[in-house]
Amino acid sequence: MKVIICGAGQVGWQIARHLSGENNDVTVVDNNPDLVRRATDTLDVQGIAGFASYPDILERAGARDADMIIAATFSDEVNMVICQVAHSVFSVPRKIARLRARSYLDAIYSDLYRRDHMPIDVVISPELEVAEAALQRLAAPAAFDVEQFLDGKAQLLGITIDDDCPVVNTPLRQLTDLFSTLRAVVVGIRREGRLFAPDPNDQIFPQDECYVCAHTDDISRTLEVFGKTNRQQERVVIVGGGNVGLTVAKALEEKGRRIRAKVIEKNRKCAELAADALERTIVLNGDGLDSALLAEAGIGRADAILCVTDDDKTNMLTAVRAKSLGCPMAIALINDPTLVPLLGPLGIDAYINPRSTTVSSILRHIRHGRVRGVYSIGDAEAEVIEAEVLSTSPMTGKMIRDIAFPEGVLVGAVMKDGNVIRPSADMVIDEGDTIVIFALANDVPEVERLLQVSIDYF
């Protein structure tokens, strides 16, 4: 597949890394020559320095025979123009745009939108994706990472193993025997910085970070098995009243179960806009790092604080201060992956990586076969893929033990006729089943091959 990626920032770079690693023909376009040079020096991609909305630049990038264009620059307007030029001038079949402004999103998703007027096949909104990720973190505060699969019937949970975890030093094979009715599978373990897919004889040790795929109805029991309790969130303080914070606050207001939320926003105009948009949520204008303001927001009685400003260090320091003031749960928005190792020593319970959520959203629309969901783990170390099994798949009609999965691949859940089932070695994978697969980055191409032999992109 020939793909043009417009924008060589972190999101564009991560997408280029994924696609070039799977032997796609990738060209990166950016008006910053340094970013283009970084991409071409570190990845197997071609690079063009120039404005990606210019037809002559897209011509040089090979738009006339491109299969897909991904517009992921920092400007909504540039991304929309890129898709328009790609459609009108070069007839590129598939166009994906990253858009931030809520006004554009409202127009595009309304009846006023017509594809022939603004030909964008897929719209990715980082703010909406991050807000959804934040809501999932709040719904499962005992986990450091959460993602939904199989129409919400299964979840991927990231669980840090404490010293007093009841299943420490227990082989995974014994866990299956001890909890035979528990619909949960440990699909990945990060130990001392290395992520791997465990085999049945592997044990769980303190400080391991386990990725567990579990049936939604068994989430509470799964957390109990790993020594965690899932408290209901009733009081939440949100620091940052921009698009992400506002979206989260609105969603909390709309929940059937009453959740008391307060928003702290430093910018007065932004705080006023948030106050106008929200009905029951109290909005405070001030600095989230101010201890007195946090006390006024009731941080000592809050169940969680969600720090989603546009500054990583502010989010981290606010989360640390909130914990020191008695808040039991702190979640921080972190753009810079190099800061993530500091979160544990600082006592920050969970984090949201906006680049990871955006990359996952884009990958969902470019994977081979009938892929219904993709979630990128860590710094693109692994993916969890949800896909329908087609008749052309080499897996169809075989037991899981007989499928030639690479060592870095595990099946986390299978949905048959609408029912989510914990996979077993003798389970037969049938056409029409939907499966959730954990795969280390190097094994993703083989997973795609197993999902479908005849590739249909569009």
Order of alpha helices (4+ residues) and beta strands (2+ residues): beta-alpha-beta-alpha-beta-alpha-beta-alpha-beta-alpha-beta-alpha-beta-beta-alpha-beta-beta-beta-alpha-beta-alpha-beta-alpha-beta-alpha-beta-alpha-beta-alpha-beta-alpha-beta-beta-beta-beta-beta-beta-beta-alpha
